[in-house]
Amino acid sequence: MKVYHEIADFQKLPNAIVTIGTFDGVHLGHQKILARLQEMAAAENGQTVVVTFWPHPRMVVSQDSQNLRLLSTIDEKIELLREQGIHHLLIIPFTRAFSELSSEEFVQTVLINAIGTQKLVIGYDHHFGRNREGSFEHLQQNATRYGFVIEEIPRQEIDSLTISSTKIRQSLSNGDTHTANELLGKNYTFSGVIVKGRQLGRTIGYPTANVHVLEPYKLIPADGVYATRVSVRGQTHDGVMSIGFRPTVNGIGRTQEVYIFDFQEDIYGEKMTVEIVAYIRPELKFDGLDALIKAIEADCEAALKILR
């Protein structure tokens, strides 16, 4: 997959089959659109093109942008789209000025002049351009003038999946990892760097890796205990993760700490990817360390049963 970070970098294609969207999480609904894109490209010897935006448009135009949490960082989104077998990915820098482009300007500048779109596939409720004025109906009415064919994924096909990035975000924020993972079509992941914490886990026989997530907009699931798989140094390990404020030991600040089964290596400073497999229980305050240790033992047993 070729990745372009500026419109000017894209070289016009002879037979471009294109779709547009934010593709946060690249969930099953997105995958349905991408599959149709590839089907059309294969039938007509074309090349697939995904047009997306960074930062996420809501980060730029929404008054509540500080509270927005996303399913994918830009690097994660690139890799997820690469896994889908897309030929070209155009990432348009989304700015206030770009948000003011009319739908007509967007079509002419991006779809026609830059890409050379021959066919455009969009979701049933997709809008684009200033004030979301562009729509499937607008494109269809002007298809002859634009010189490309437009196809809309029918509403019933997307609705039958009942999928949206918003629904997945809400599920993760409520600890409903089962629903989130089903809609994503894979287990939710996040990555971070292992940093030193208070190292209290060592004193009770459960040393943990404290995962510091660098991107403040990346969604971290609800506080609680989770069965996880982690990838570090090219190896995958089973573990159990606690997300929250560690009330039993008077913790300060929210943390993501993983106890990795049968693991003794020093991994401070290493990058770790955490795969959330299942929610076990909410975060609780226990009456002392003995009660906490018993709870951790039970959490480990539950996680091992889920994972193995």
N, C-alpha and C positions, 0 to 999 in steps of 0.2 A: 504494500500500500504506500503510495506517495502522499506525503503530508505537506500542505502549503499553509503558511501563516499570514499571507497577504494576498489580496485579490490579484495584485500585479504579478505575483509569482506563478500564477496558473497559466498554462499554455492551452489555448483553445483546442478542443477535441473534435474529431470528425463525427463521432456518434455517441454523444454523452447522454446517459440515462441517469437522471438526477433526482435527489430528494433533499428536503430542507428540514431542519429541526434542531432543538437543543440536545436531544438524545441523552438526557441525564439518566444514567444507570443502564442504558441500552437494554431495556427490559423486553419481555415477550411481545408487547405491542409494537415496540420499535423493530424487533426482529422480524415481525410479520411484514412490515413495510420494506425492510432491507431484503427479505427473501423475494418479494415481488420485484424489486429493483434488479436483483441478480437474474431472476427468471426472464425478464424482458431483455436484459443485456445479452444473455446467452442465446436467446432466440434471434436476435438481430445483430450479433457480432458487435455489440457496443461495449462501452466501458462505464462502470458504475461510479457515480460521484455523490458524495455526501457533503452538503454544505451545513456547517454548524457555526456557532458563535462563542467567543470567549472574550471577556467574562460572560457568564450567564446574563442574558438581557435584564432579568429582575435585579441583578446586582447593581445595574447602572440606572434603571428607571424607577425602581420600586422605592417607596418611602420607607418600607420595612426591610430594606436590603441587609441591614446589620444582623437580622435574625434569620435570614435565609440559610438553610443547610442543604447541601447537595449530596446526591448519591455517588457522584463521580468527580474526581479531580480531572483536570484537563489531560494529564498523562494517563490516567485510568481510562478515560473515554477513548483516547487514541488507541490504546491496546484492545479495548473491547470491540471497537469497530474493525481493527485489524483482524481480530479473531473471526469476524463475520465475513471476511473475504472481500471487502470493499477495495476497489482499485485506486480511487483518489479521494482524499479528505481535504476539503478547503475549510480552514478555521479563520473566520472573519473577525478581526478585532472589533468588539462591540463597544462603541462610544456613544456619547450623547449626540454628536453630530451624525453618526451613522443611523441612530434611532429616528432621526428626522427625515430620512429618505422616504419619499412616497413609494407606494407599491410599484408604480410605473417606473420610477428611477431604479428601484431594486431589480426589477425584471430586466430592464435594458442594460444596466451596468454589470450585474453579476451573472444572471442566467444566460443572456444572449451574447453580450460583448466579450465577457471573460471566459465563460465555459463553453459556449456553443451548444446549449441544451437542445436535444432532439425530442426527448420525452421527459416529463416531470411527474413524479409520483408523490402524492401528499396524503396525510391523514385526513379523516373526514371533517375535522373542525380546525384545520390549520389556517392561521392568518399571518400576514406578514406586512411589512411596511409601516409607515407612520400611523400611529393610532390603530394598528392592526386592520388597516382598511382593505388590504389585499385578501382575496378569498378564492376558493375554487370557482365560484360563479364568475368572479371578475376574470380569472384566467381563461375560463372556458369561453366567455364572451369575446375574448381578444386572441384566441388561439391562432386564428388564421393570420392576423397581423404579426403576432410574435413568432410564428413559424415553428412552433413545437406542439407536440401532443401532450395533453394533461390527463392523468388518471388519478382518481381519488379512491383510496381504500374505503370500501363501504362502511357506514356506521355500524351495521350489525356485526361485521367481522371483528371490529375493535371492541364493541360493547360486549360481545360474547365472551371476551377475555376479561372484561371489567378491570382493565389495567390502566394505571396512570402513575407517573413519577410521584405525584402528590400523595396518592394512596399508599405507595410504598414507603415514602418518608413518614407518613402518619403511623403506619404499622410498626416501623422500627422505633419510632419515638414512644410507642406504647408497649414496647417489649414483645410485639407479635411478630417474631422472626419467622414463624411458619408461613404466614401470609406473605410477608415481604419476600422471602426466598422463593416461594411458589411463583409470584408475579415477576420476579427478576429472571426466573429460569435457572438460577444458580444461587449459591450462598453469598450473602452480602460480605464484603471485605473492606478493610481499611488498613492503611500502612502508617508506620511511624518509626522513630528512632528510639532505641532502648536507652533510657537515662537512669541515673541513680536516684532512688527515692530514699525513704527513711530506713529501708532494709530491715523492717520489723519481721517480714516473712521468714527471714533466715533464722531468727531467734525461736520460732515456733515450728520449724521443720518444713516450711513451705515457702522457699525463696521464689520471688516473682520477678518477671520482667516488666518494667514500667514503660509502657509504650506512649511516647510523646508524638502526637499527630501535629505535623507542621502547618497544615492548611486549616485555618480557623473556620472555614465554611464547610468542611467535610462533616457529614452527619455521623455522630456517634450514637449508637442505640441507647435505649432507656437504661437507667441505673438498674443493676441486678447482676446475677451470676449466669454465665453462659458456657455451654460446651463449645469448644473451639478447636480449629486446626491452625497452626502457625507455620509460616515459612521464613526461615532465616538461614543465611549462608548456603542457600541452594538445597536445603533439606526441609521436609515437612514433618511436624510433630503434633501429637495430640496434646490438648491441655484444657484448663478451665480458667475462665476469665471473670474478674470482678470489675464492674464499672460503677463508679460512685465516689462517695466522700469518706468511706471507711469510718463510720460513726463509732464503732466499738473501740477504736484506738485514737479517737479525736483527730481524725484526718483533716488536713487543710487543703482545699481545692479538689476538683474532680480528677480522678485518675482512671487509667485503663491498665490493669495489672493481670498478667497471665502466669499461672503456675503451669510449667511444662512438665509433663510426665517423663520420668526417667531421663532427666537432662541435667548436666552439671557444668556446661561450658560457660565461660565468661564472654558475654555478648554485648557489653556496654558499648554504645556508639554504633552498633550494627542496625541495619534496616530490617524491620520485621513486618510481614503482612499477616493480618489476623482474619481468618475466615469464621464468621459467626454461623455455627451449625444449628444451635437450638438454645432457647431460653430455659433456664432451670428454676430460678426463683428471684424474688425481689431482693434488694439490699435491705438488710436488717441490722439493728443494733442489739448486740448480745451482752449478756450479763457477765463480762469478764472474758479473759483469754481462753480458759478451759472450754467454755461454751462455744467460742469462736472456732477453736480447733476441731471440736466435734462436728460443727456445721461444715467446715472445710472438708473434713473426711467424707461426710455425706455427699457434698457437692462433687467431689472427685469420683465417688462411686457412681453417681448419677451420670456424670459426663462420660465416664468410661463405658457405661451401658449404652449410651446414645451413640458414641463414636465407634464402638467395636462390635 
